[in-house]
Amino acid sequence: MRGGQGAARAPVIQFTNCRILRGGALLREDLWVRGGRILDPEKLFFEERRVADEQRDCGGCILAPGFIDVQINGGFGVDFSQASEDVGSGVALVARRILSHGVTSFCPTLVTSPLEVYHKVLPQIPVKSGGPHGAGVLGVHLEGPFISREKRGAHPEAHLRSFEADAFQDVLATYGGLDNVRIVTLAPELGHSQEVIRALTALGICVSLGHSVADLGTAEEAVQSGATFITHLFNAMLPFHHRDPGIVGLLTSDRLPAGRRIFYGMIADGIHTNPAALRIAHRAHPKGLVLVTDAVPALGLGNGRHTLGQQEVEVDGLTAYVAGTNTLSGSIAPMDTCVRHFLQATGCSVESALEAASLHPAQLLGLEKRKGTLDFGADADFVVLDDSLHVRATYISGELVWQVEEARP
């Protein structure tokens, strides 16, 4: 029903009494949907001479593009970095549970793991469209094992790797194939990394810089080779220094390729990044900011001991640590919480906060014509929010996939 005569015959749904996020502004317009896509009402009226088959009153709510989480390690007891015979059921559970947080697409993320984990898990996480069953899978984010020992954070040191002489073949041997991979986080100061970045980029895989002690010059070379993303800015990298700002300096670098935008992830959970640091990054480069949860399997479970790949994680209140240490190991905040905290911490506009969780990750992955937007022709993946940005309902391909309990008749 996505094109041709089938889509033309599909019912037209008109969402009324709402404010739509489109073109960076909240517009008091109706949203028209048919066949899973956003429809241009003028063409409907003047070319087809049709009106809506059904109207839905949104009660004055905000309609924003569905949120896209490009870094999520698991949640609700599911650990994407744990090998099993049925990884798919765990991915499906997370995909279903994050609908209530407005997430319509995500990149399941694996932390540094033994080779056998990659070889067993990766083939079981194919790209998959979203729907009533859950959020869509855009491809896997591999965070490690080609990262810095010094800035490994919660990644187990025993499984870290550096690139061998035949670097790209080493990557293939490590992961066992890249068919389902969308993002790879690596440390650009490792030997042969520029060669790997060029090879991954040539395959359409997004390369992200993170868990790194790279100086600014090395980071700029990585971007010139094709890297486009920074994994959780400020976390697991050298702190900003005025004589060499390191990876952080990419936000204002004048040595990036013409027309290239660098994007950077931020964990706006109130724990990983001080509000002042959020404000600095946002004011320096607002169009590149991508909100990520970096959520761990303990998301939604409360205090206690949980896993993250090969490590034990201890959750205490709002914080997750590698058990027995003070090393942060991801977040337990869902995406809608991050959006609200980001809005409050930075004082940015509602539009900017929503675009950081939708448009910007879509642009990072080259999906901005289909995802992260409510422009005509885009996928009708959107979230219905009240004025305080709490999720009231979630739609994928124009179909209601989650609704808050009290809103149900």
N, C-alpha and C positions, 0 to 999 in steps of 0.2 A: 504493500500500500504506500510505498515511498515515492512513486513517480508514475507518469503516464496516466492512462485512463482510469486505472484503479484509484489513484489518489484523487483525481477529479471527481469521482463518484462518491468518495468518502464524505461523511457528514462534516459540516462546518460548525465549529464551536466558537462562540464569541464570549470572551471573558470581559465583563463590564465592571464599572465602579472600582477601578484600580489605578495605581500609578505604575507605569512600566519603565524599567531601566533600559534606556536605549540611547546610544550616542553620548554616553557620559552624563545623561540627565534623567531625572524621574519625570515622566510625561503623563499627564492625565489623558490617557488614550485607552481604547479597548485593545485586547490582544485576540487575534483571530488565528485559529489552528485548524488544519485539515491534513489528514494522512500523515500525522506525526511531525509536520513542519509548520513554521510560522508563515502565515498567509498575508499577502498584500490586499487589504480590503478594497482598494480602488480598482484593482484588476478584477476582483470578484464582482464588484458592482457593474463596472463599465464593459468588461469583456465577456463575462459569463451571465451577467444580469441575475445574480443569485444573492440571497441573504442568508443569515445564519440559520442552521437547523436547530441549534440549541443555544441558549444564553445562560451564563453562570455569573451570578453576582458575587464579587470578591469582597464586598463589605468594606471598601476603601483601603484594602491592603496593598502592599508593595509586591509587584511581580518582578523578580530578578532572575537572570540566568542561573541554572543549577550550579552548585558549587563543584569544583574539581580539586581533588586532593592528590597531589603528585608525590607525596611522601607519607605513607601510612604503613607501619610495620605489622599491623594486626589490630585486634580489639576483641572484647567480649569473650576472652579466653582463647582466641585463635591466634597462633603465632605463625606468620608466613615463612619464617626461617626454620621451621621444624619439619623435617621430612616425614611423610606418612604415605600410605597407599591411597589416601583419598584427600589430597590437598584441596581439591575443588570444592568439597562440601564446606570447608572452613572459609574459603574465599567467598562462597555464596552466603554464608551466615553474616559475615562482615558487610558484604554488599547490601544485604537486606536491612541490617541494623542501622547503617549510616544514612538511610533514606530519611529517617526522622530528624537528622541534622542538616538536611538540605543538600546532601552530596549526591549528585547524579552520575558522576564518573570518577574513577580513581586509578592510581598506579600502585598495586600491591608492592611493598618494598621489602627486600631481603637485606639484612645486615651481613657483615662478614661471617662466612660459614665455611665448613669443610667442603671440598670439591664434591663429595658424594651428595651433599644436600642440594647444591645447585643442579646437579645432574638428575636428581629425582624430582625436585620441586618444579623447576622451570617448565618442563613439558606439560605440567598439569595446570598451568595458569595461562590459558590462551586469551587473546583479545576477545571481548564479548560485549555485545550491545546490552544496554540497560533495559529494564522493563519492570513489570510488577514483581518479578523475582528479586530485583535488587539493582544497585547502581552498576553502570557499565564499567568494564575493565579495559583501560586504554593501553595496557602493556606494563611490564614489570619494571620497577626501579631497583637497580642493583647498587647498593651503597657499600662499596668495598668489593673484594679484599685488598684492592690496590690503593692503599691509603697510608698515611704517615703513622709510624709507631708512636711518635711523640704526641700526636693529636688524635689518637684512635678513639678517645672517649669510651663509650660502652662496648666497642668492638673488641672481641677477644684477640689478644696479641698472638697467640699460637697459630692463628689461621690467616694472619696478614701475609700479603705477597708483594713482591716487586716484579717488574717486567723483566723477562729473560731477553736474550739477544734477538730472538725471533718473536718480537713482542706481541703482535696481533695473534699469531698462532697460539701463543701462551694464553691470551685472553680466551680464545675459543676453547682451548683445552680445559681451562679453569671452569668456565660456565657450561661447557658441553653444548654450546649453540646459542644463538642470539635471536631465534625466530620470534619469541614472545617478549623481547626486551625493548623498552621505550627510552629509559634513562640509565646512564651509568655514572656514578659518582667516583671520581679518582683524585689523587693528589698529583698535581702537574709537575712537581719537582722530582718525581721518580724518573729514573733513566728510561728513555724510549717512549715517554708519555706522549710527546707531540705526535709521534708516528701512530700511536694508538688512537689519539683523538681524531686525527685525519681519517683513519680507517673506519672508526665508529660513525663519524659524521657522514661519511660517504654512503653508509647503509641507512641513513635517516634516523640514527639513534642520537638522542640528545645527550651531550656530555656535560656533566656538572662538576665543578671544582669544590672539593670539601675535604674535611679531615686532613688538613694540609698545613705545612709550615712554609709555603711558597711566598717569595717576595713579589712585589708588584710586577717587576719585569717578567718573571716566569709566568705569572697569571696572565699578563697581556699577551705573551707568546701563545699561551693555551687558547685564548680567545681568537687570536689570529689564525690558529690551526682549526678552529671550528667550535670550541666550547661556547655555550650560550647561557649557562645557569651556574649559580652558586648555591651549594647545599647549606641550609640553615645559617645564614649570615651571622657573623660574630661568634657562633658556637663552633668549637673544634677547629680553630684557625688562629694564627698569630693575632694578638690584639693590635689595634690601630696604633701606629707610631708615626710621628710627623715627618721623619726623614725617609721612612719606607712604610707606607700604609698597608702593604701586603694585599691579600685578596680583596679586602674592604675597599681599597683604592680603585677597584674596577668601576665602582659606582660613578666616579667622576673622571675616569681616565680619558685622555685625549689621544690615546694610541690604539683605539679600537677600529676595526674595519669600517669604512664608510657605510652608513645605513644599518649597521649592526646594533641591536639593542641587547644589553646584558640583563638577564633576569636574575633575581635572587630570592630564595626562600626565607621566610621568617616564621618562627614558632611564637605566635602571639598568645601564649597561655598564661602570661603573668609570672612565669617562673624562669623561662630560658633567657628572656631578654628584658632588661630594664626599660620602662616606658620612655626614658630619655633616649636610649639607643634606638628604639622603634621610631621615635620622632626624627632623630638624625638621619636614619636611613631613608625614611619616607620623604623628608624634605629634600634630601640630596638627589633622589632618583625615584619619584613616585610611580612612574610608568613601568618600572621593572619589578615592583614588589609583588611577590606571590606568597599568599598565606598557605602554610602547610601545617598539618597537625603533628607530624612525626609521632603519631599515636602508637603506643605499645600494646601488647596483648592484654594488659591490665585495664585498658580503657573500658569503663562501664562496670568494673568489678569491685572497686573499693580497696581499702587497705589490705595489706598482706603480701605474701611472696608469690611471684609469678615468673614467667620466663621471658627472655628476649633472645631468640636463637640459642646459642650455647651458654648463655649466662643466666643467673638468677637475678631478678629485679625485685626490689622492695618498695612498695608504695606506702607513703605516709602522707595523708591528706591530699594535697594537690601535686605532690612531687613523687617522681619515680627515680630511684637510685639503683646502680649496680649494688647488689646485696653486700653489706659489710663495708661499703665505701661511701664517699660523698660525691661520686661521679654521676651526673645526671644521665639518664638512659631513656630519652624520649619523653613524650608528653602523655597525659591522660585527659587532655581537653579535646572535645569534638570540634568540628569545623565551625559550627554556628557560634560556639563560645569564643573561639579565636576571632571571629569577625567582630563580635560585640566588644571584646577587650581591645582589639586594634582600633576600633572607632573611638572608644573612650580614651585610650592612651595617647593617640596622636592628635585628636581633635580634628581629624580629616572629615570630609563630607561623607554622608551615607553612601553616595554613589561611589566614591573612591574605595570605601571599605568593601562594598559588594564586588566591585570589579577586581579587587586584589584576590578574591576567592573564585572568580569565574573567568572574566575576560583575559586577565594576565596569564594564568596557567594555560588557557586555550591558545593564546598567542605563542607561548613558550613551545608548545608541542605542534604548532602550525595548524591548529584546528579552528581558528577564529572565524572561519566561514560557516562552520557547523555547530560549534559548541561555544559556551561563554558569551553568547550574544542572543538578543531577541530580534535581530534584524530579519527581514523577510527572507524566506528560504532556509533559515537555520533550523536545526532540530528543535522541536518544542520541548526542551528540557528546562524546566523552570521551577522556582521555589516561591511559595506565597508566604510573606512575612508581615508581622504586625509592625507598628511604628518603633517598637523597641528591638526589632530584628530577631524576634523569636519565630521559629518556623511553625506555620499553620498547616501547610500542605506541600507536597512535593509531586511534581509531574515529570514523567519521562515519555518522550514522543507524544505529548498531548494527553497522556493517560494518567489519571490519578493513581499514584503508587503508595502514598502515605498521607494520612490526615490526622491532625491532633484529635484526641478522643472527644473533647467537649464540643468539637465542631461537627461531629457526626449526628445525623438526625435520629 
